[in-house]
């Protein structure tokens, strides 16, 4: 069993390394200014890679699972998943009363010229708010998400994202969060209402 576990962990490590290389590829595609011949050659090479990867496909991304160290992980998650090229991936630290993550957005996340797309900021905050209520013992699904954009969010700049649990009423739980500059200046703020499904409570 230990051999099989080690083999699977090795495969997942290779998958995460491939996902990171794919992130770098996505950035390169968004920023490249090479000529047509190089673009055509790259297209042909990627076509071959896609055919190889599609030879064996899953029906869904990597699921929630227990890692060898006993922690819960979700390698397929769009925000934190190491095996999901769409993810930053965000590394979240649980602290008393909330969660924290250091964030550096990429040019690939651009919305307005020179700034991160508002939907990307909202996605990050939604996830952090959900992690904050889960850490407080009131895990749930997003009911409402209210986002206030204070200033444009830059990419390529170290930022800090935080969220804190605020209160619970029955199956409803609230949290607040923000994306800020390292000096604490708030760029985007959010409030979220999360609903704990009755099935989760009965389970």
C-alpha positions, 0 to 999 in steps of 0.5 A, a space after each residue: 500500500 505504501 508503494 502505491 501511495 508513494 507512486 500516486 503522490 509522485 504522479 500528483 507532484 508531476 501533475 502539479 509541476 505540469 500545472 505550474 509550467 502551464 501557468 508560465 505558458 499562459 503568461 508567456 502567451 499573454 505577453 509574447 511578441 515573437 513572430 508568426 513562425 515561432 507562434 506557428 511552431 509553438 501551436 504545433 508543439 502544443 497540439 501534440 502535447 494536448 493530444 498526449 494529455 487527452 489520451 487518458 482523461 478524468 471526468 472532473 478535476 482532482 477531488 477533495 482528499 486527505 493528503 499523506 500528512 492528514 490535511 484536507 486538500 483540493 488540488 483541482 480547486 480554481 483558487 488553491 489547486 496546485 494541479 489546476 493551471 487556472 489557480 494562482 495557486 493561493 496558499 492560505 494560512 489559518 489564524 485566530 479568527 480568520 485566514 490570510 494569504 499573500 497574493 501576487 496577481 499576474 498580467 494574465 489577470 488584467 481587466 482594466 489596463 494595468 489592473 486586475 479584473 474585478 471578477 478575479 478579485 471577487 473570486 479570491 475574496 469569495 474563497 477566503 471568506 468561505 475559508 474563514 467561516 469554515 475555520 470558525 466551524 460554520 462551513 457553508 455555500 456562498 449565499 451573497 457576496 458584496 464587493 466594494 472596489 476602493 482602488 485598482 488592484 495592481 498585478 505583479 505587486 505583492 498584496 495581502 488578502 485576509 478574511 474574518 468570521 463575524 457572526 452566525 445566526 442559525 444556518 447563516 454565517 457572515 464574514 468580511 475580507 479585503 485585499 490590501 497593500 502590504 502597508 494595510 491600505 485596502 484596495 478591495 473589500 467584501 462581505 459574504 453570507 454563507 448558508 450551511 446546507 441542512 444536509 451537512 448539519 444532519 450528516 
